[in-house]
Amino acid sequence: MRAFRVVVIGGGATGIGILRDLSMRGVTAVLLEQGGLAYGTSSRFHGLLHSGARYAVSDVEAARECIEENAVLRRIGRHCVEKSEGLFVLTAEDDEAYVRPWLEACAEAGITTEAVAPDEARRLEPALSPEIRQVFRVPDGGIDGFRLVWHNAMSARRHGGQVRTCHKVTGIESANGRVTAVEVCDTLKKETYRLACEYVVNAAGPWSGEIARMAGQTVDITPDRGTLLAFNHRFTSHIVNRLHESADGDIFVPHGSITILGTTSARAKNPADTTPAPEEVLRLLSLGEPLFPAVREYRILRAFAGNRPLYTPPDHDAGRSASRNFVIVDHEKDGLAGFVSIFGGKLTTYRLMAEKMTDLVCGRLGVATPCRTAEVPLAEQPSEEMLARAARRLPAHRTQLVAERLGDQFADIVGGLEKSGGSDLLCECELVTRAEVELAAGDEATHFLHDIRFRTRLGMGTCQGSYCSLRAMGALTEIGAPFAADAQAALRLFLQERWRGLRPVMWGAQVQEIELGRAIYGSTLNLNGGDDETD
């Protein structure tokens, strides 16, 4: 039976951040994830790097943590951060009396605010409503959750950490009041085995309650579902919030070439309840109109949803009223040593959450090595010489984007492009090359085309994979990728997930585009396996 000092459960930002911190302190650790990396909440949010201004009035401590970690992530995770800034806008429907306490709370939390004249704000963002009354600039930013998780994973591996995806925890063993092992199922190989360990870190997000129950413990977690909309163009260059108490549908976040509107808040049926409904889409559009009156005219790419793991003990509020701060539970006080849980918080504070958890675990293991995750970059910046070499093979205006996406593996791609003599672009929307797809396919954490999507953003642009998924599958078949052995099944699985986000937004011209995609795969390529002899 293989042994690790620590087993981390959950492959989102918090779990992978803990693995990186443990590995950098010399602790042998493995991370187990039931799906792919960023399978849950960390890939299902609006992409906001919080300044903390959104929570300054309701939770000043959470706001203070956000602004401090905002600065840290801009430093160590520059490849994952877009410095887009934020605007808080008082619309015609918002209460002007909220402005003063908000400004005072921001000042108390250490968040800088700068007044912007409404006319100037509309010059910066022409699509804003002409009825806006007050505007303030704050240091919000954008962050790519997929990229953040992958860069943390690569950093953890460099320091000896192991990542095992498609590994579902099925049991937690203990003896004499202490954790001894974890039972895990490799869901692809259909094999179950045990990992001996001294500590188990439960960082499973909305699934934290289920993991705790396997150990005979209880944590007060409520999965809170948030639905979001992705539009096919970037109609704002700033993150735009309504200046009122945090509510549904009051924030627009530019993310690469698209814009995201979010979010709702509703009690989820279970942690996997992430299917958006058409009525949620219509409600979000209504809520977004006070900021951008023409929002209904913009093409919607898809709807998607994720679950927040909110800490809601019996004496605490749920939903929007629940604290956005994070909670660490040491279950030793409940009779089980070597088992700890972490939940709540924001993706912006993932590194701080990981540091606090790792401090606790290392203290119990007798490891005195200090945390260095706030100083050591997730990935090194490529040299000017390397960027110049890449520009000979890639579109010059997107070379930096590819470098940021790949991090430490950028040099491998440049070498591959030089060897092949061309870029061989598979995805025009996100500028993903064959070399990137092949590199991602060779990673031990890649088991599906979805994993390549998370890694490269292939299929996440305007066409939603209608063309690039077929090209990618052809390339994967040529190199003999194991999961491409049944290319039709692999492609159908990929497109079905894309379809799940398209179904709630089927109206108007979007229906025509969706039907075109269905025709390409269902008729031309016979993806559904119909009778070839019928016309």
C-alpha positions as CSV (number, residue, x, y, z in Angstrom):
1,M,0.0,0.0,0.0
2,R,1.5,3.4,-1.1
3,A,1.9,5.9,1.7
4,F,1.8,9.7,1.8
5,R,2.0,12.0,4.7
6,V,-1.0,14.0,3.5
7,V,-3.9,13.2,1.1
8,V,-5.7,16.3,-0.2
9,I,-9.2,15.7,-1.5
10,G,-10.5,18.2,-4.1
11,G,-8.9,19.5,-7.3
12,G,-10.1,23.0,-7.3
13,A,-8.1,26.2,-6.5
14,T,-8.1,25.6,-2.7
15,G,-7.1,21.9,-2.9
16,I,-4.4,22.4,-5.5
17,G,-3.1,25.5,-3.6
18,I,-2.8,23.3,-0.5
19,L,-0.9,20.6,-2.5
20,R,1.5,23.3,-3.8
21,D,2.1,24.7,-0.3
22,L,2.6,21.3,1.3
23,S,5.0,20.2,-1.5
24,M,7.0,23.4,-1.3
25,R,7.5,22.7,2.5
26,G,8.8,19.2,1.7
27,V,5.7,17.2,2.8
28,T,5.0,14.2,0.6
29,A,1.4,14.7,-0.6
30,V,-1.1,13.5,-3.2
31,L,-4.2,15.2,-4.5
32,L,-7.3,13.2,-5.4
33,E,-10.0,14.6,-7.7
34,Q,-13.2,12.8,-8.8
35,G,-13.3,14.6,-12.1
36,G,-10.7,16.7,-13.8
37,L,-8.8,19.7,-12.4
38,A,-11.1,22.7,-11.9
39,Y,-14.0,20.3,-12.3
40,G,-16.2,22.1,-9.8
41,T,-16.6,25.6,-8.5
42,S,-13.2,26.9,-9.6
43,S,-14.3,26.6,-13.3
44,R,-17.9,27.8,-12.8
45,F,-17.7,31.4,-11.6
46,H,-17.5,34.9,-13.2
47,G,-13.7,35.2,-13.3
48,L,-13.5,38.1,-10.8
49,L,-10.3,38.9,-8.9
50,H,-12.0,40.6,-6.0
51,S,-10.8,43.9,-4.7
52,G,-13.1,43.2,-1.7
53,A,-15.3,46.2,-2.5
54,R,-18.3,43.9,-3.2
55,Y,-18.3,42.7,0.5
56,A,-16.9,45.8,2.3
57,V,-20.2,46.7,4.0
58,S,-21.4,43.3,4.8
59,D,-18.1,41.5,5.8
60,V,-15.1,43.8,6.2
61,E,-12.8,41.0,7.2
62,A,-13.5,39.1,4.0
63,A,-13.0,42.4,2.1
64,R,-9.6,43.0,3.7
65,E,-8.5,39.5,2.9
66,C,-9.6,40.0,-0.8
67,I,-7.6,43.2,-1.3
68,E,-4.5,41.7,0.3
69,E,-4.6,38.5,-1.8
70,N,-5.5,40.5,-4.9
71,A,-2.1,42.2,-4.6
72,V,-0.4,38.8,-4.0
73,L,-2.0,37.1,-7.0
74,R,-1.1,40.0,-9.3
75,R,2.5,39.3,-8.3
76,I,2.8,35.5,-8.2
77,G,0.1,34.7,-10.8
78,R,0.5,37.4,-13.4
79,H,-0.1,34.9,-16.2
80,C,-3.6,34.2,-14.8
81,V,-4.6,37.8,-14.0
82,E,-6.1,40.5,-16.3
83,K,-5.6,44.0,-14.9
84,S,-9.0,45.3,-16.1
85,E,-10.0,47.4,-13.1
86,G,-13.5,47.7,-11.7
87,L,-16.2,50.3,-11.8
88,F,-19.0,50.5,-9.1
89,V,-21.9,52.2,-10.7
90,L,-24.9,53.8,-9.0
91,T,-27.9,53.3,-11.4
92,A,-31.2,55.0,-11.4
93,E,-32.7,52.1,-9.4
94,D,-30.0,52.1,-6.6
95,D,-30.2,53.9,-3.2
96,E,-27.8,56.8,-3.0
97,A,-27.8,56.5,0.8
98,Y,-25.7,53.3,0.3
99,V,-22.7,55.2,-1.2
100,R,-21.4,56.8,2.0
101,P,-21.3,53.6,4.2
102,W,-19.7,51.8,1.2
103,L,-16.9,54.3,0.8
104,E,-16.3,54.2,4.6
105,A,-16.2,50.4,4.6
106,C,-13.8,50.3,1.7
107,A,-11.5,52.7,3.4
108,E,-11.6,50.6,6.6
109,A,-10.7,47.5,4.6
110,G,-7.8,49.2,2.8
111,I,-9.5,49.3,-0.6
112,T,-8.8,52.4,-2.7
113,T,-11.7,54.1,-4.4
114,E,-11.6,56.9,-6.9
115,A,-14.6,58.9,-8.1
116,V,-15.2,58.9,-11.8
117,A,-17.6,61.4,-13.4
118,P,-20.6,59.6,-15.1
119,D,-19.7,61.3,-18.5
120,E,-16.1,60.0,-18.2
121,A,-17.4,56.5,-17.2
122,R,-19.6,56.5,-20.4
123,R,-16.6,57.6,-22.4
124,L,-14.7,54.6,-21.0
125,E,-17.7,52.3,-21.4
126,P,-20.1,53.6,-24.1
127,A,-22.6,50.8,-23.6
128,L,-23.3,51.9,-20.0
129,S,-26.8,53.3,-19.3
130,P,-27.1,57.1,-19.8
131,E,-29.0,57.2,-16.4
132,I,-26.0,56.3,-14.2
133,R,-25.6,58.7,-11.3
134,Q,-22.3,58.0,-9.6
135,V,-19.2,55.9,-10.5
136,F,-16.1,54.8,-8.5
137,R,-13.0,53.0,-9.7
138,V,-11.6,50.1,-7.6
139,P,-8.8,47.6,-8.1
140,D,-10.9,44.7,-9.3
141,G,-9.3,42.4,-11.9
142,G,-10.0,39.4,-14.0
143,I,-8.6,35.9,-13.3
144,D,-8.7,32.7,-15.3
145,G,-9.7,30.0,-12.9
146,F,-8.7,27.1,-15.3
147,R,-5.3,28.5,-15.8
148,L,-4.8,29.3,-12.1
149,V,-5.5,25.7,-11.1
150,W,-3.3,24.3,-13.8
151,H,-0.4,26.6,-13.0
152,N,-0.6,25.6,-9.3
153,A,-0.7,21.9,-10.3
154,M,2.5,22.3,-12.4
155,S,4.2,24.2,-9.6
156,A,3.2,21.5,-7.1
157,R,4.6,18.8,-9.3
158,R,7.9,20.6,-9.7
159,H,8.2,20.3,-5.9
160,G,7.2,16.6,-5.7
161,G,3.4,16.8,-5.3
162,Q,1.3,14.2,-7.1
163,V,-2.1,14.8,-8.8
164,R,-4.5,12.0,-9.6
165,T,-7.7,12.9,-11.5
166,C,-10.7,10.7,-12.1
167,H,-10.0,9.3,-8.6
168,K,-13.1,9.2,-6.4
169,V,-12.7,8.8,-2.6
170,T,-14.9,5.9,-1.4
171,G,-13.9,5.6,2.2
172,I,-11.7,7.1,5.0
173,E,-10.3,4.6,7.5
174,S,-9.2,5.3,11.0
175,A,-8.0,3.5,14.1
176,N,-7.8,4.6,17.8
177,G,-9.3,8.0,16.9
178,R,-6.8,8.8,14.1
179,V,-7.0,8.7,10.3
180,T,-4.9,5.8,8.8
181,A,-5.8,5.5,5.1
182,V,-8.0,6.6,2.3
183,E,-9.9,4.2,0.0
184,V,-10.0,5.5,-3.6
185,C,-11.4,4.3,-6.9
186,D,-9.7,4.9,-10.2
187,T,-12.9,5.5,-12.1
188,L,-11.3,4.9,-15.5
189,K,-9.5,1.7,-14.7
190,K,-12.4,0.6,-12.4
191,E,-9.8,-0.2,-9.7
192,T,-10.0,0.4,-6.0
193,Y,-7.0,0.7,-3.7
194,R,-5.8,2.3,-0.4
195,L,-3.4,5.1,0.4
196,A,-1.9,5.1,3.9
197,C,-1.6,8.6,5.3
198,E,-1.1,10.7,8.5
199,Y,-3.5,13.5,7.5
200,V,-6.5,13.9,5.2
201,V,-7.4,17.5,4.0
202,N,-11.0,17.7,2.9
203,A,-11.0,20.5,0.3
204,A,-13.9,19.1,-1.8
205,G,-15.9,22.3,-2.0
206,P,-19.6,21.6,-2.3
207,W,-18.8,17.9,-1.7
208,S,-17.1,18.6,1.6
209,G,-20.1,17.4,3.5
210,E,-20.1,14.0,1.7
211,I,-16.4,13.5,2.4
212,A,-16.8,14.4,6.0
213,R,-19.6,11.8,6.4
214,M,-17.2,9.1,5.1
215,A,-15.1,9.9,8.1
216,G,-18.0,9.9,10.5
217,Q,-17.9,13.7,10.8
218,T,-20.3,16.5,10.1
219,V,-19.7,19.9,8.5
220,D,-22.4,22.5,8.0
221,I,-22.1,23.0,4.2
222,T,-24.9,24.3,2.0
223,P,-24.3,24.1,-1.8
224,D,-25.5,27.5,-3.1
225,R,-26.0,27.5,-6.9
226,G,-25.1,30.5,-9.0
227,T,-26.1,30.8,-12.7
228,L,-24.1,33.0,-15.2
229,L,-24.3,34.0,-18.8
230,A,-21.4,34.2,-21.3
231,F,-21.8,36.7,-24.2
232,N,-19.9,36.2,-27.4
233,H,-18.1,39.6,-27.3
234,R,-16.4,42.0,-24.9
235,F,-18.8,44.9,-24.7
236,T,-17.1,46.2,-21.5
237,S,-13.4,46.6,-20.9
238,H,-13.9,47.2,-17.1
239,I,-15.5,45.0,-14.5
240,V,-18.8,46.7,-13.8
241,N,-20.7,46.3,-10.5
242,R,-23.9,47.9,-9.4
243,L,-23.3,50.1,-6.3
244,H,-25.6,48.4,-3.9
245,E,-25.7,45.6,-1.4
246,S,-24.5,42.4,-3.1
247,A,-27.3,40.8,-5.1
248,D,-28.2,38.7,-8.1
249,G,-27.2,39.7,-11.6
250,D,-25.3,42.8,-10.7
251,I,-21.8,42.3,-12.1
252,F,-20.4,42.1,-15.6
253,V,-16.9,40.7,-16.0
254,P,-14.9,40.9,-19.3
255,H,-13.0,37.7,-19.7
256,G,-10.7,37.3,-22.7
257,S,-12.9,37.9,-25.8
258,I,-16.2,37.5,-24.0
259,T,-18.2,39.1,-21.2
260,I,-19.8,37.2,-18.3
261,L,-22.9,38.3,-16.4
262,G,-23.7,36.9,-13.0
263,T,-24.8,35.6,-10.7
264,T,-27.9,34.1,-9.1
265,S,-28.0,32.5,-5.6
266,A,-30.3,29.6,-4.9
267,R,-30.2,26.5,-2.7
268,A,-28.8,23.6,-4.8
269,K,-30.4,20.2,-4.7
270,N,-27.0,18.6,-4.5
271,P,-23.3,19.4,-5.2
272,A,-23.7,18.3,-8.8
273,D,-26.7,20.5,-9.5
274,T,-25.2,22.7,-12.1
275,T,-27.7,22.8,-15.0
276,P,-29.1,26.3,-15.6
277,A,-32.7,27.0,-16.5
278,P,-34.2,29.3,-19.1
279,E,-36.0,31.3,-16.5
280,E,-32.7,32.1,-14.8
281,V,-31.3,33.4,-18.0
282,L,-34.3,35.7,-18.5
283,R,-34.0,37.0,-15.0
284,L,-30.3,37.7,-15.3
285,L,-31.0,39.7,-18.5
286,S,-33.6,41.8,-16.7
287,L,-31.2,42.4,-13.8
288,G,-28.4,43.4,-16.1
289,E,-30.4,46.1,-18.0
290,P,-30.0,48.9,-15.5
291,L,-26.2,48.8,-16.2
292,F,-26.3,47.9,-19.9
293,P,-29.7,48.6,-21.4
294,A,-29.0,46.8,-24.7
295,V,-28.0,43.6,-23.0
296,R,-30.9,41.6,-24.6
297,E,-29.5,42.5,-28.0
298,Y,-26.2,40.8,-27.4
299,R,-25.6,37.2,-28.5
300,I,-25.4,34.8,-25.6
301,L,-22.8,32.1,-26.0
302,R,-24.1,29.8,-23.2
303,A,-25.4,29.7,-19.7
304,F,-23.6,27.8,-16.9
305,A,-23.8,27.3,-13.2
306,G,-21.6,26.4,-10.2
307,N,-22.1,25.8,-6.5
308,R,-20.6,27.9,-3.7
309,P,-19.7,25.8,-0.6
310,L,-21.2,28.1,2.0
311,Y,-20.7,27.5,5.7
312,T,-24.2,27.6,7.2
313,P,-24.3,26.2,10.8
314,P,-27.8,26.3,12.5
315,D,-27.3,29.8,13.8
316,H,-26.0,31.3,10.5
317,D,-27.7,32.8,7.5
318,A,-27.8,31.0,4.1
319,G,-27.6,32.2,0.5
320,R,-26.7,35.9,-0.1
321,S,-26.6,36.5,3.7
322,A,-24.0,33.8,4.4
323,S,-20.5,34.9,5.1
324,R,-18.0,34.8,2.2
325,N,-15.2,34.2,4.7
326,F,-13.5,30.8,4.9
327,V,-13.7,28.2,7.6
328,I,-11.2,25.5,8.8
329,V,-12.5,22.7,10.9
330,D,-10.0,20.5,12.8
331,H,-12.0,17.3,13.5
332,E,-9.6,16.3,16.3
333,K,-11.9,18.2,18.7
334,D,-14.7,15.9,17.5
335,G,-12.7,12.7,18.2
336,L,-10.9,12.1,14.9
337,A,-7.3,13.3,14.7
338,G,-5.6,13.7,11.3
339,F,-8.8,14.9,9.5
340,V,-9.4,18.6,8.6
341,S,-11.9,20.4,6.4
342,I,-11.8,23.7,4.7
343,F,-14.6,25.5,2.9
344,G,-16.2,28.8,2.1
345,G,-14.1,31.8,1.0
346,K,-13.5,33.1,-2.5
347,L,-11.2,32.0,-5.3
348,T,-9.4,35.3,-4.7
349,T,-8.4,34.1,-1.3
350,Y,-7.5,30.5,-2.3
351,R,-3.8,31.0,-1.5
352,L,-4.4,32.4,1.9
353,M,-6.8,29.6,2.7
354,A,-4.1,27.1,1.6
355,E,-1.5,28.8,3.7
356,K,-3.6,28.7,6.9
357,M,-4.6,25.0,6.3
358,T,-1.0,24.0,5.5
359,D,0.2,25.9,8.7
360,L,-2.2,23.8,10.7
361,V,-1.2,20.4,9.1
362,C,2.5,21.1,9.2
363,G,2.3,22.2,12.8
364,R,0.8,18.8,13.7
365,L,3.4,16.9,11.6
366,G,6.3,18.8,13.1
367,V,7.3,20.5,9.9
368,A,8.7,24.0,10.6
369,T,9.4,25.1,7.0
370,P,7.7,28.5,6.5
371,C,5.2,29.2,3.7
372,R,6.7,30.7,0.5
373,T,3.7,30.7,-1.8
374,A,3.2,34.5,-1.5
375,E,6.7,35.1,-2.9
376,V,7.4,32.4,-5.4
377,P,5.7,32.9,-8.8
378,L,3.5,30.1,-10.2
379,A,5.4,30.3,-13.5
380,E,8.4,32.3,-14.7
381,Q,8.0,35.0,-17.3
382,P,9.5,33.9,-20.7
383,S,12.5,35.7,-22.0
384,E,12.2,38.3,-24.8
385,E,14.3,35.9,-26.9
386,M,11.7,33.1,-26.4
387,L,8.8,35.5,-27.2
388,A,10.5,36.6,-30.4
389,R,11.0,33.0,-31.5
390,A,7.4,32.3,-30.8
391,A,6.2,35.3,-32.7
392,R,7.7,33.8,-35.9
393,R,5.2,30.9,-35.6
394,L,2.2,32.4,-33.9
395,P,0.1,35.5,-34.6
396,A,2.3,38.3,-33.1
397,H,-0.6,40.0,-31.2
398,R,-1.4,36.7,-29.4
399,T,2.0,35.4,-28.6
400,Q,1.9,36.8,-25.1
401,L,-1.5,35.2,-24.5
402,V,-0.2,31.7,-25.5
403,A,2.8,32.3,-23.2
404,E,0.6,33.1,-20.3
405,R,-1.7,30.2,-20.9
406,L,1.2,27.7,-21.0
407,G,3.5,29.1,-18.2
408,D,6.6,27.0,-17.8
409,Q,5.7,24.8,-20.8
410,F,5.8,27.7,-23.2
411,A,9.4,26.8,-24.3
412,D,8.3,23.3,-25.1
413,I,5.6,24.6,-27.5
414,V,8.0,27.0,-29.2
415,G,10.4,24.2,-29.7
416,G,7.6,22.0,-31.1
417,L,6.4,24.7,-33.5
418,E,10.0,25.3,-34.8
419,K,10.4,21.6,-35.3
420,S,7.1,21.2,-37.2
421,G,7.7,24.3,-39.3
422,G,4.3,25.9,-38.6
423,S,1.6,26.7,-36.0
424,D,-1.1,24.4,-37.4
425,L,-4.0,26.3,-35.7
426,L,-6.9,24.1,-34.5
427,C,-9.0,26.7,-32.7
428,E,-9.2,30.2,-34.3
429,C,-11.3,31.7,-31.5
430,E,-8.7,31.0,-28.8
431,L,-5.7,30.5,-31.0
432,V,-4.9,27.0,-29.9
433,T,-2.3,25.1,-31.9
434,R,-1.9,21.4,-32.6
435,A,1.3,21.5,-30.5
436,E,-0.7,22.7,-27.5
437,V,-3.4,20.1,-27.9
438,E,-0.8,17.3,-28.2
439,L,1.1,18.7,-25.1
440,A,-2.0,18.7,-23.0
441,A,-3.0,15.3,-24.2
442,G,0.3,13.8,-22.9
443,D,-0.3,15.1,-19.4
444,E,-1.2,12.4,-16.9
445,A,-4.2,14.4,-15.7
446,T,-5.8,14.4,-19.2
447,H,-8.4,11.8,-19.8
448,F,-11.0,13.6,-21.9
449,L,-11.3,16.3,-24.5
450,H,-12.8,18.4,-21.7
451,D,-9.4,18.3,-19.9
452,I,-7.8,19.8,-23.0
453,R,-10.5,22.5,-23.1
454,F,-9.8,23.5,-19.5
455,R,-6.1,23.6,-20.2
456,T,-6.1,25.5,-23.5
457,R,-9.7,27.0,-23.8
458,L,-10.2,25.1,-27.0
459,G,-14.0,25.2,-27.8
460,M,-14.7,28.0,-25.4
461,G,-14.9,30.8,-28.0
462,T,-17.6,32.0,-30.4
463,C,-18.1,28.6,-32.2
464,Q,-18.3,26.7,-28.9
465,G,-16.3,23.9,-30.3
466,S,-18.4,23.4,-33.5
467,Y,-15.3,23.2,-35.7
468,C,-12.2,23.0,-33.5
469,S,-13.4,19.9,-31.5
470,L,-13.4,17.9,-34.7
471,R,-10.0,19.1,-35.7
472,A,-8.6,18.4,-32.2
473,M,-10.1,14.9,-32.3
474,G,-8.4,14.2,-35.6
475,A,-5.1,15.3,-34.2
476,L,-5.5,13.2,-31.1
477,T,-6.4,10.2,-33.2
478,E,-3.2,10.6,-35.2
479,I,-1.0,10.6,-32.1
480,G,-2.8,7.7,-30.6
481,A,-4.2,9.4,-27.5
482,P,-5.9,6.6,-25.5
483,F,-9.2,8.5,-25.0
484,A,-9.4,9.1,-28.7
485,A,-9.6,5.4,-29.5
486,D,-13.4,5.7,-29.9
487,A,-13.3,9.2,-31.5
488,Q,-17.0,9.4,-32.1
489,A,-17.9,8.7,-28.5
490,A,-15.2,11.1,-27.2
491,L,-16.5,13.9,-29.6
492,R,-20.1,13.2,-28.7
493,L,-19.3,13.5,-24.9
494,F,-17.5,16.9,-25.5
495,L,-20.3,18.3,-27.6
496,Q,-23.0,17.2,-25.2
497,E,-21.5,19.2,-22.4
498,R,-21.4,22.2,-24.7
499,W,-25.0,21.6,-25.6
500,R,-26.0,21.6,-21.9
501,G,-25.1,25.3,-21.8
502,L,-26.7,26.1,-25.1
503,R,-30.1,24.6,-24.3
504,P,-31.3,27.4,-21.9
505,V,-30.6,30.2,-24.4
506,M,-32.4,28.8,-27.5
507,W,-34.3,31.6,-29.0
508,G,-34.1,34.0,-32.0
509,A,-31.0,33.8,-34.2
510,Q,-29.3,31.6,-31.7
511,V,-31.5,28.7,-32.6
512,Q,-30.4,29.0,-36.2
513,E,-26.7,28.8,-35.1
514,I,-27.4,25.9,-32.8
515,E,-29.2,24.0,-35.5
516,L,-26.3,24.6,-37.9
517,G,-24.0,23.0,-35.4
518,R,-26.4,20.0,-34.9
519,A,-26.6,19.6,-38.7
520,I,-22.8,19.6,-39.0
521,Y,-22.4,16.7,-36.5
522,G,-25.7,15.0,-36.7
523,S,-26.2,14.9,-40.5
524,T,-22.9,15.5,-42.2
525,L,-20.8,13.4,-39.8
526,N,-23.6,11.1,-38.7
527,L,-22.5,11.5,-35.1
528,N,-25.8,10.1,-33.8
529,G,-25.3,6.9,-35.8
530,G,-28.4,7.1,-38.1
531,D,-28.9,4.8,-41.1
532,D,-26.4,5.8,-43.7
533,E,-28.8,4.7,-46.5
534,T,-31.6,7.2,-45.6
535,D,-31.5,10.7,-47.0
